Amino acid sequence: MLITIAMFKSAILSFLFLTAALGYSQEKVDKKFNEETGLIEATYYHDNGLVSQEGTFNVAGKLHGEWTSFNNKGEKIAIGSYVNGVRSGKWYFWSGETLREVEFSNNQIASVTEAENTNGLANH
């Protein structure tokens, strides 16, 4: 089966939407204002009590700074950054033995690189 770049981009965008939707739908969330950074730190939890997502918002309520997502086993599955609500720079997605590096430009996928994650570590 041949997977085109457009299909892959669509799949990544769907994953990002699903990740964000699931993160915001979690019942348990901890939020606190960090006076040093001027950002709101947020941690969302899966139903089993493990962290689902963690990251920061600016005072306008937009995603800002690094965000990390975890599966319900506590394993890191995605990490990336926002600047005033816009995906920025390199994002990393782990799926089994595969690591995908996705570069964003103007909130759009600019490039995708895929590598085998043989050591099983999510180390970004």
Secondary structure, DSSP 4 states (H G I P E B T S, - for coil): ----HHHHHHHHHHHHHHHHHHHHH-S-EEEEEETTTTEEEEEEE-TTSSEEEEEEE-TTS-B-EEEEEE-TTS-EEEEEEEETTEEEEEEEEEETTEEEEEEEETTEEEEEEEEE-TT-----
